[in-house]
Each structure stands twice: as structure tokens, then as C-alpha cells.
């Protein structure tokens, strides 16, 4: 009789816990297009400026292209547009307008 009660208890516990899954949580970073856009801009701003000290200040996600604002150590604030395919464009200094 005990094995039957143990099995019934285990099955009912699993059934109750199945309703506890939180599917409203954001997707993992690997599937987050805004995180991918930020990473692409950091990569390309580092390459463009030759400065490894690049930190994302903010970003504004858009299906058309995500605008990323970055702080580059010693040179100020920069702007970059990142696209879903991993490419970037519009890399420019906002501190020293006209540079790139």
C-alpha cells in the first residue's frame, strides 16, 4: 500500500508544481535582440576608436535598428545603430561632432 501512496503523492505534487512555471520572464540573453545589438555596437565602437574602454550607457530597441549610446574612455559619448544581422552603422562621436 505504501508504494501506491508514494506514487500518488509524487504524481499529484508534480501536477501542482506544473502551474508554477513563470513563462512571463524575459528570454535569455542569447535570444535577446537588444542585448545582441549592444554587443555588436561595443565590438564595432571598440574597433572604430581603437579604445577597449567602451561601456553601454543606454539603448533604444527598434525592429528597424537599435540605437546604442556608449561611453568611450577618454573620448566621451558615442552613438551606434545595430541591426538584427549583427551589422552596425552610424558610429559617431556625440561629444566631438563631426568625428566619424
C-alpha positions as CSV (number, residue, x, y, z in Angstrom):
1,X,0.0,0.0,0.0
2,X,2.9,2.4,0.8
3,X,4.3,2.3,-2.8
4,X,0.9,3.2,-4.2
5,X,0.5,6.2,-1.8
6,X,4.0,7.4,-2.6
7,X,3.4,7.2,-6.3
8,X,0.1,9.1,-6.0
9,X,1.7,11.7,-3.8
10,X,4.6,12.2,-6.3
11,X,2.2,12.5,-9.3
12,X,-0.1,14.9,-7.5
13,X,2.9,17.0,-6.4
14,X,4.2,17.3,-9.9
15,X,0.8,18.3,-11.2
16,X,0.5,21.1,-8.6
17,X,4.1,22.3,-9.4
18,X,3.4,22.4,-13.1
19,X,1.3,25.5,-12.6
20,X,4.3,27.3,-11.0
21,X,6.3,27.8,-14.2
22,X,6.9,31.5,-14.9
23,X,6.6,32.0,-18.6
24,X,6.4,35.8,-18.4
25,X,10.1,36.1,-17.7
26,X,12.2,37.8,-20.4
27,X,14.0,35.5,-22.8
28,X,17.6,34.5,-22.0
29,X,20.3,36.9,-23.1
30,X,21.2,34.7,-26.1
31,X,17.8,35.3,-27.6
32,X,17.5,39.0,-26.6
33,X,17.9,41.2,-29.8
34,X,18.6,44.3,-27.7
35,X,21.5,42.5,-25.9
36,X,22.8,41.4,-29.2
37,X,22.6,44.9,-30.6
38,X,24.5,46.3,-27.6
39,X,27.2,43.7,-28.0
40,X,27.6,44.5,-31.7
41,X,27.9,48.2,-31.0
42,X,30.5,47.6,-28.3
43,X,32.5,45.4,-30.7
44,X,32.4,47.9,-33.5
45,X,32.9,51.1,-31.5
46,X,36.0,49.4,-29.9
47,X,37.3,48.7,-33.4
48,X,36.5,52.2,-34.7
49,X,38.0,54.1,-31.8
50,X,40.8,51.7,-31.0
51,X,39.8,52.0,-27.4
52,X,38.9,48.9,-25.4
53,X,37.2,51.0,-22.6
54,X,33.7,51.0,-24.1
55,X,30.6,50.9,-21.8
56,X,26.9,50.9,-22.9
57,X,25.1,53.9,-21.4
58,X,21.7,53.2,-22.9
59,X,19.9,51.6,-25.8
60,X,16.6,52.0,-27.6
61,X,15.4,48.9,-29.3
62,X,13.7,49.1,-32.6
63,X,12.9,46.4,-35.3
64,X,14.4,48.8,-37.8
65,X,17.7,49.3,-35.9
66,X,18.6,49.6,-32.3
67,X,20.3,52.9,-31.2
68,X,23.0,52.3,-28.6
69,X,24.7,55.2,-26.7
70,X,28.1,54.3,-25.4
71,X,30.8,55.9,-23.2
72,X,34.3,55.5,-24.6
73,X,37.0,56.2,-22.0
74,X,38.9,59.4,-22.8
75,X,36.8,60.4,-25.8
76,X,33.3,60.9,-24.5
77,X,29.9,59.7,-25.7
78,X,29.3,57.8,-28.9
79,X,26.3,56.6,-30.9
80,X,25.8,53.4,-32.9
81,X,22.9,51.8,-34.8
82,X,22.9,47.9,-34.7
83,X,20.8,45.6,-36.9
84,X,19.5,42.1,-36.4
85,X,22.1,40.6,-38.7
86,X,24.9,41.8,-36.4
87,X,26.0,44.7,-38.6
88,X,26.3,48.3,-37.4
89,X,26.2,51.7,-38.9
90,X,26.1,55.4,-37.9
91,X,29.0,55.1,-35.5
92,X,29.8,58.7,-34.4
93,X,31.0,60.8,-31.6
94,X,28.3,62.8,-29.8
95,X,31.0,64.7,-27.8
96,X,33.1,65.7,-30.8
97,X,30.6,66.1,-33.5
98,X,32.0,65.5,-37.0
99,X,34.4,62.9,-35.8
100,X,33.5,59.7,-37.7
